[in-house]
């Protein structure tokens, strides 16, 4: 499966993606605003493990961001259980060398549109650390609305941070 963007392609995973995934993910600036479950340093074994988790998804909810023939980032919908089963979280990261080119706002729009058209969901949510205003702007450009600020609710690298909650609804994007 592929979704074409203006400067990139969102596509399903291939085993051969591991070296480029590892290369672009192994960057402290990328990891700085991600959950602690994201490995650092990011090894080839980490890349292979992640790709194997996502190789045969049905429906597809996690996409490689391919730029110039390499996987330069990831975007996906993370489905949760229980009362959250129709409210997935959107998550993404992009190689530092491609920051500031409008790639992620467009990718967020494409995945959001895909989610509402192809998946049984009521909204898509995003949680952003207060140290990441650029990600907040990405979401706003993609039609997401800030719903709340959870004060002092997370800890990253020993620092207590606020977390900003953004939501997109089927009718507002």
C-alpha positions as CSV (number, residue, x, y, z in Angstrom):
1,X,0.0,0.0,0.0
2,X,1.2,3.5,-0.9
3,X,0.0,7.0,-0.3
4,X,1.8,9.6,-2.3
5,X,2.8,13.0,-0.8
6,X,4.3,15.9,-2.7
7,X,7.9,15.1,-1.5
8,X,7.6,11.6,-0.1
9,X,5.7,8.3,-0.1
10,X,3.9,6.7,2.8
11,X,4.1,2.9,2.3
12,X,4.1,-0.4,4.0
13,X,7.2,-1.9,5.4
14,X,9.9,-4.1,3.8
15,X,12.5,-6.1,5.5
16,X,15.2,-4.2,3.4
17,X,14.2,-1.0,5.1
18,X,16.2,-1.8,8.3
19,X,19.5,-0.1,7.4
20,X,17.9,3.3,6.4
21,X,15.5,3.1,9.4
22,X,18.4,2.6,11.7
23,X,20.4,5.4,10.2
24,X,17.7,8.0,10.5
25,X,16.3,6.9,13.8
26,X,19.7,6.9,15.6
27,X,19.7,10.6,16.4
28,X,19.4,12.1,19.9
29,X,17.5,15.1,18.4
30,X,14.8,12.7,17.0
31,X,14.5,10.8,20.3
32,X,14.3,13.9,22.5
33,X,10.5,14.3,22.0
34,X,9.5,10.6,21.7
35,X,8.4,8.2,24.3
36,X,11.1,6.4,26.3
37,X,10.1,3.1,24.6
38,X,11.9,4.3,21.5
39,X,15.3,2.8,21.8
40,X,18.4,4.9,22.0
41,X,20.9,4.3,20.6
42,X,18.8,2.8,17.8
43,X,20.5,-0.3,16.5
44,X,20.0,-2.4,13.4
45,X,18.4,-5.1,15.6
46,X,15.9,-2.4,16.9
47,X,15.0,-1.5,13.3
48,X,14.6,-5.2,12.3
49,X,12.4,-5.8,15.3
50,X,10.1,-2.8,14.6
51,X,9.8,-3.7,10.9
52,X,8.9,-7.3,11.8
53,X,6.1,-6.0,14.0
54,X,4.6,-4.0,11.2
55,X,5.3,-6.2,8.1
56,X,1.9,-7.8,7.7
57,X,-0.5,-5.4,9.2
58,X,-4.2,-5.7,8.2
59,X,-5.4,-3.0,8.2
60,X,-2.3,-1.0,7.7
61,X,-1.8,1.5,10.5
62,X,1.9,2.2,10.4
63,X,3.8,3.6,7.5
64,X,7.4,4.1,6.4
65,X,8.1,7.7,5.2
66,X,10.2,7.1,2.1
67,X,12.2,10.0,0.7
68,X,14.7,9.5,-2.1
69,X,14.5,5.7,-1.9
70,X,15.2,5.6,1.9
71,X,13.0,5.3,5.0
72,X,13.5,8.7,6.6
73,X,10.8,8.5,9.2
74,X,7.7,6.8,10.5
75,X,4.0,7.8,10.9
76,X,1.2,5.7,12.3
77,X,-1.9,5.2,14.3
78,X,-1.5,3.4,17.6
79,X,-4.8,1.7,18.5
80,X,-5.6,1.3,22.2
81,X,-7.9,-1.0,24.1
82,X,-11.1,-0.7,26.1
83,X,-13.0,2.6,25.9
84,X,-10.2,4.0,23.7
85,X,-10.6,1.4,20.9
86,X,-11.9,3.9,18.4
87,X,-9.6,6.8,19.4
88,X,-6.1,5.9,18.2
89,X,-3.1,8.0,18.9
90,X,-1.1,9.4,15.9
91,X,2.7,9.4,16.2
92,X,5.5,10.3,13.9
93,X,9.1,11.2,13.6
94,X,11.3,12.4,10.7
95,X,15.0,12.4,10.0
96,X,16.6,15.7,11.1
97,X,17.9,16.3,7.6
98,X,14.3,16.7,6.3
99,X,12.9,19.0,9.1
100,X,11.3,22.2,8.1
101,X,10.2,21.1,4.6
102,X,6.5,20.6,5.3
103,X,6.7,16.9,5.1
104,X,5.2,15.9,8.4
105,X,2.2,18.3,8.3
106,X,1.3,16.8,4.9
107,X,1.9,13.2,6.1
108,X,-0.3,13.9,9.2
109,X,-3.1,15.1,6.9
110,X,-2.7,12.1,4.7
111,X,-2.8,9.5,7.5
112,X,-5.6,11.3,9.2
113,X,-7.7,11.3,6.0
114,X,-6.8,7.6,5.5
115,X,-7.8,6.8,9.1
116,X,-11.2,8.4,8.8
117,X,-12.0,6.9,5.4
118,X,-10.7,3.4,6.0
119,X,-10.8,2.6,9.7
120,X,-13.6,2.5,12.2
121,X,-12.6,5.4,14.4
122,X,-14.3,8.4,16.1
123,X,-11.3,10.7,16.5
124,X,-7.5,10.7,16.4
125,X,-5.5,12.0,19.3
126,X,-1.9,13.2,19.8
127,X,0.0,13.9,23.0
128,X,2.9,16.4,22.6
129,X,5.6,17.3,25.2
130,X,5.7,21.0,26.1
131,X,9.3,21.0,24.8
132,X,8.1,20.3,21.3
133,X,6.2,23.4,20.0
134,X,7.1,22.5,16.4
135,X,5.1,19.3,16.7
136,X,2.2,21.3,18.1
137,X,2.4,23.5,15.0
138,X,2.5,20.4,12.7
139,X,-0.8,19.2,14.2
140,X,-2.4,22.6,13.9
141,X,-1.4,22.8,10.3
142,X,-3.0,19.4,9.8
143,X,-6.4,20.5,11.3
144,X,-5.9,19.2,14.8
145,X,-7.3,21.3,17.7
146,X,-5.7,21.6,21.2
147,X,-8.1,20.1,23.7
148,X,-6.1,20.3,26.9
149,X,-2.7,20.8,28.6
150,X,-2.0,18.2,31.2
151,X,0.3,20.0,33.7
152,X,3.4,18.2,35.0
153,X,2.1,14.9,33.8
154,X,5.2,13.3,32.2
155,X,8.9,12.9,32.8
156,X,11.4,12.8,30.1
157,X,15.2,12.6,30.8
158,X,14.6,13.5,34.4
159,X,12.6,16.7,33.6
160,X,8.9,17.0,34.5
161,X,6.9,18.3,31.5
162,X,3.4,19.3,30.5
163,X,1.7,17.3,27.8
164,X,-0.5,19.0,25.2
165,X,-3.5,17.0,23.9
166,X,-4.6,17.5,20.3
167,X,-7.6,15.9,18.6
168,X,-8.9,15.6,15.1
169,X,-12.5,14.6,14.5
170,X,-13.9,13.3,11.2
171,X,-15.8,16.5,10.5
172,X,-13.0,19.1,11.4
173,X,-10.2,18.0,9.1
